[in-house]
Protein backbone atom coordinates (compact mmCIF):
# COMPACT_ATOMS: atom_id res chain seq x y z
CA UNK A 1 0.00 0.00 0.00
CA UNK A 2 1.23 3.48 -0.75
CA UNK A 3 1.33 5.36 2.53
CA UNK A 4 0.91 8.90 1.24
CA UNK A 5 -2.84 8.58 1.03
CA UNK A 6 -3.20 6.48 4.19
CA UNK A 7 -3.86 7.43 7.73
CA UNK A 8 -0.87 8.51 9.84
CA UNK A 9 -1.40 5.44 12.06
CA UNK A 10 -0.71 3.14 9.08
CA UNK A 11 2.56 4.88 8.31
CA UNK A 12 3.50 4.90 11.99
CA UNK A 13 2.96 1.13 12.06
CA UNK A 14 5.30 0.76 9.05
CA UNK A 15 8.00 2.77 10.82
CA UNK A 16 7.63 0.86 14.07
CA UNK A 17 7.77 -2.49 12.28
CA UNK A 18 10.90 -1.80 10.22
CA UNK A 19 12.96 0.91 11.94
CA UNK A 20 15.27 -1.42 13.89
CA UNK A 21 16.01 -3.66 10.89
CA UNK A 22 16.74 -0.70 8.63
CA UNK A 23 18.90 0.98 11.26
CA UNK A 24 20.97 -2.18 11.81
CA UNK A 25 21.43 -2.55 8.06
CA UNK A 26 22.42 1.09 7.55
CA UNK A 27 24.80 0.95 10.53
CA UNK A 28 26.41 -2.25 9.27
CA UNK A 29 27.01 -0.68 5.88
CA UNK A 30 28.03 2.85 6.89
CA UNK A 31 29.74 2.10 10.21
CA UNK A 32 28.52 5.42 11.57
CA UNK A 33 25.56 6.02 13.89
CA UNK A 34 24.57 9.46 12.65
CA UNK A 35 24.84 8.43 8.99
CA UNK A 36 22.71 5.36 9.69
CA UNK A 37 20.08 7.48 11.43
CA UNK A 38 20.02 9.95 8.53
CA UNK A 39 19.66 7.16 6.00
CA UNK A 40 16.78 5.53 7.90
CA UNK A 41 14.97 8.88 8.04
CA UNK A 42 15.48 9.30 4.30
CA UNK A 43 14.17 5.77 3.65
CA UNK A 44 10.96 6.49 5.54
CA UNK A 45 10.59 9.86 3.84
CA UNK A 46 10.85 8.14 0.47
CA UNK A 47 8.40 5.46 1.61
CA UNK A 48 5.93 8.14 2.62
CA UNK A 49 6.32 10.12 -0.59
CA UNK A 50 6.59 7.42 -3.24
CA UNK A 51 6.31 3.87 -1.98
CA UNK A 52 4.71 1.49 -4.48
CA UNK A 53 1.59 -0.49 -3.67
CA UNK A 54 3.16 -3.41 -1.80
CA UNK A 55 2.03 -6.86 -2.87
CA UNK A 56 2.93 -8.46 0.45
CA UNK A 57 4.74 -7.86 3.70
CA UNK A 58 7.86 -9.45 2.18
CA UNK A 59 7.70 -7.04 -0.77
CA UNK A 60 7.40 -4.13 1.68
CA UNK A 61 10.44 -5.32 3.65
CA UNK A 62 12.49 -5.95 0.50
CA UNK A 63 11.65 -2.50 -0.93
CA UNK A 64 12.71 -0.77 2.29
CA UNK A 65 15.99 -2.76 2.52
CA UNK A 66 16.73 -2.03 -1.15
CA UNK A 67 16.24 1.71 -0.63
CA UNK A 68 18.45 1.53 2.48
CA UNK A 69 21.26 -0.25 0.62
CA UNK A 70 21.00 2.17 -2.31
CA UNK A 71 21.16 5.22 -0.04
CA UNK A 72 24.17 3.77 1.80
CA UNK A 73 25.93 3.13 -1.50
CA UNK A 74 25.12 6.65 -2.69
CA UNK A 75 26.57 8.07 0.48
CA UNK A 76 29.84 6.14 -0.01
CA UNK A 77 30.13 7.56 -3.52
CA UNK A 78 29.48 11.16 -2.50
CA UNK A 79 32.56 13.38 -2.81
CA UNK A 80 32.06 15.24 0.47
CA UNK A 81 31.75 12.13 2.61
CA UNK A 82 34.18 12.12 5.51
CA UNK A 83 35.48 8.99 7.14
CA UNK A 84 34.60 8.88 10.79
CA UNK A 85 35.28 6.50 13.64
CA UNK A 86 32.89 3.66 14.23
CA UNK A 87 30.71 3.56 17.31
CA UNK A 88 29.56 0.02 17.85
CA UNK A 89 27.96 0.61 21.25
CA UNK A 90 24.52 0.74 19.69
CA UNK A 91 25.04 -2.40 17.62
CA UNK A 92 23.88 -5.56 19.38
CA UNK A 93 26.64 -7.77 20.75
CA UNK A 94 25.86 -9.59 23.96
CA UNK A 95 29.29 -11.13 24.50
CA UNK A 96 32.84 -9.77 24.14
CA UNK A 97 33.53 -12.35 21.39
CA UNK A 98 30.54 -11.08 19.42
CA UNK A 99 31.67 -7.49 19.90
CA UNK A 100 35.14 -8.35 18.58
CA UNK A 101 33.56 -10.11 15.59
CA UNK A 102 31.37 -7.06 14.88
CA UNK A 103 34.42 -4.81 15.07
CA UNK A 104 36.17 -6.97 12.50
CA UNK A 105 33.09 -7.01 10.27
CA UNK A 106 32.95 -3.22 10.42
CA UNK A 107 36.58 -3.07 9.21
CA UNK A 108 35.67 -4.97 6.03
CA UNK A 109 35.12 -3.05 2.80
CA UNK A 110 31.51 -1.91 2.36
CA UNK A 111 30.65 -4.47 -0.32
CA UNK A 112 31.64 -7.30 2.03
CA UNK A 113 30.00 -5.76 5.10
CA UNK A 114 26.74 -5.39 3.20
CA UNK A 115 26.46 -9.01 2.11
CA UNK A 116 27.65 -10.33 5.50
CA UNK A 117 25.01 -8.28 7.30
CA UNK A 118 22.17 -9.20 4.95
CA UNK A 119 23.11 -12.89 4.95
CA UNK A 120 23.89 -13.52 8.61
CA UNK A 121 22.03 -10.82 10.52
CA UNK A 122 18.94 -10.34 8.35
CA UNK A 123 18.69 -13.93 7.08
CA UNK A 124 18.44 -13.19 3.36
CA UNK A 125 19.38 -15.82 0.79
CA UNK A 126 22.05 -15.19 -1.83
CA UNK A 127 19.33 -14.72 -4.46
CA UNK A 128 17.53 -12.17 -2.27
CA UNK A 129 20.77 -10.28 -1.57
CA UNK A 130 21.47 -10.13 -5.29
CA UNK A 131 18.04 -8.58 -5.88
CA UNK A 132 18.45 -6.13 -2.98
CA UNK A 133 21.93 -4.96 -3.90
CA UNK A 134 21.81 -5.19 -7.68
CA UNK A 135 24.79 -7.58 -7.71
CA UNK A 136 24.78 -10.85 -9.64
CA UNK A 137 24.30 -13.97 -7.51
CA UNK A 138 27.85 -15.08 -8.34
CA UNK A 139 29.13 -11.71 -7.10
CA UNK A 140 27.24 -12.08 -3.83
CA UNK A 141 28.70 -15.57 -3.37
CA UNK A 142 32.23 -14.33 -4.06
CA UNK A 143 31.79 -11.36 -1.70
CA UNK A 144 30.59 -13.70 1.04
CA UNK A 145 33.50 -16.05 0.42
CA UNK A 146 36.07 -13.26 0.44
CA UNK A 147 34.55 -11.68 3.55
CA UNK A 148 34.65 -15.01 5.37
CA UNK A 149 38.28 -15.51 4.33
CA UNK A 150 39.23 -12.05 5.58
CA UNK A 151 37.45 -12.64 8.88
CA UNK A 152 39.04 -16.07 9.31
CA UNK A 153 42.49 -14.64 8.72
CA UNK A 154 41.93 -12.16 11.57
CA UNK A 155 39.95 -14.28 14.00
CA UNK A 156 40.75 -17.71 15.35
CA UNK A 157 38.30 -20.15 13.84
CA UNK A 158 38.29 -22.16 17.09
CA UNK A 159 36.87 -19.19 19.01
CA UNK A 160 34.02 -18.44 16.62
CA UNK A 161 33.20 -21.72 14.93
CA UNK A 162 32.46 -21.86 11.23
CA UNK A 163 31.27 -18.62 9.62
C-alpha positions in Angstrom: 0.0 0.0 0.0 1.2 3.5 -0.7 1.3 5.4 2.5 0.9 8.9 1.2 -2.8 8.6 1.0 -3.2 6.5 4.2 -3.9 7.4 7.7 -0.9 8.5 9.8 -1.4 5.4 12.1 -0.7 3.1 9.1 2.6 4.9 8.3 3.5 4.9 12.0 3.0 1.1 12.1 5.3 0.8 9.1 8.0 2.8 10.8 7.6 0.9 14.1 7.8 -2.5 12.3 10.9 -1.8 10.2 13.0 0.9 11.9 15.3 -1.4 13.9 16.0 -3.7 10.9 16.7 -0.7 8.6 18.9 1.0 11.3 21.0 -2.2 11.8 21.4 -2.5 8.1 22.4 1.1 7.6 24.8 0.9 10.5 26.4 -2.2 9.3 27.0 -0.7 5.9 28.0 2.8 6.9 29.7 2.1 10.2 28.5 5.4 11.6 25.6 6.0 13.9 24.6 9.5 12.6 24.8 8.4 9.0 22.7 5.4 9.7 20.1 7.5 11.4 20.0 10.0 8.5 19.7 7.2 6.0 16.8 5.5 7.9 15.0 8.9 8.0 15.5 9.3 4.3 14.2 5.8 3.7 11.0 6.5 5.5 10.6 9.9 3.8 10.8 8.1 0.5 8.4 5.5 1.6 5.9 8.1 2.6 6.3 10.1 -0.6 6.6 7.4 -3.2 6.3 3.9 -2.0 4.7 1.5 -4.5 1.6 -0.5 -3.7 3.2 -3.4 -1.8 2.0 -6.9 -2.9 2.9 -8.5 0.4 4.7 -7.9 3.7 7.9 -9.5 2.2 7.7 -7.0 -0.8 7.4 -4.1 1.7 10.4 -5.3 3.6 12.5 -5.9 0.5 11.7 -2.5 -0.9 12.7 -0.8 2.3 16.0 -2.8 2.5 16.7 -2.0 -1.1 16.2 1.7 -0.6 18.4 1.5 2.5 21.3 -0.2 0.6 21.0 2.2 -2.3 21.2 5.2 0.0 24.2 3.8 1.8 25.9 3.1 -1.5 25.1 6.7 -2.7 26.6 8.1 0.5 29.8 6.1 0.0 30.1 7.6 -3.5 29.5 11.2 -2.5 32.6 13.4 -2.8 32.1 15.2 0.5 31.8 12.1 2.6 34.2 12.1 5.5 35.5 9.0 7.1 34.6 8.9 10.8 35.3 6.5 13.6 32.9 3.7 14.2 30.7 3.6 17.3 29.6 0.0 17.9 28.0 0.6 21.2 24.5 0.7 19.7 25.0 -2.4 17.6 23.9 -5.6 19.4 26.6 -7.8 20.8 25.9 -9.6 24.0 29.3 -11.1 24.5 32.8 -9.8 24.1 33.5 -12.4 21.4 30.5 -11.1 19.4 31.7 -7.5 19.9 35.1 -8.4 18.6 33.6 -10.1 15.6 31.4 -7.1 14.9 34.4 -4.8 15.1 36.2 -7.0 12.5 33.1 -7.0 10.3 33.0 -3.2 10.4 36.6 -3.1 9.2 35.7 -5.0 6.0 35.1 -3.0 2.8 31.5 -1.9 2.4 30.6 -4.5 -0.3 31.6 -7.3 2.0 30.0 -5.8 5.1 26.7 -5.4 3.2 26.5 -9.0 2.1 27.6 -10.3 5.5 25.0 -8.3 7.3 22.2 -9.2 4.9 23.1 -12.9 4.9 23.9 -13.5 8.6 22.0 -10.8 10.5 18.9 -10.3 8.4 18.7 -13.9 7.1 18.4 -13.2 3.4 19.4 -15.8 0.8 22.1 -15.2 -1.8 19.3 -14.7 -4.5 17.5 -12.2 -2.3 20.8 -10.3 -1.6 21.5 -10.1 -5.3 18.0 -8.6 -5.9 18.4 -6.1 -3.0 21.9 -5.0 -3.9 21.8 -5.2 -7.7 24.8 -7.6 -7.7 24.8 -10.8 -9.6 24.3 -14.0 -7.5 27.8 -15.1 -8.3 29.1 -11.7 -7.1 27.2 -12.1 -3.8 28.7 -15.6 -3.4 32.2 -14.3 -4.1 31.8 -11.4 -1.7 30.6 -13.7 1.0 33.5 -16.1 0.4 36.1 -13.3 0.4 34.5 -11.7 3.6 34.6 -15.0 5.4 38.3 -15.5 4.3 39.2 -12.0 5.6 37.5 -12.6 8.9 39.0 -16.1 9.3 42.5 -14.6 8.7 41.9 -12.2 11.6 40.0 -14.3 14.0 40.8 -17.7 15.4 38.3 -20.1 13.8 38.3 -22.2 17.1 36.9 -19.2 19.0 34.0 -18.4 16.6 33.2 -21.7 14.9 32.5 -21.9 11.2 31.3 -18.6 9.6 
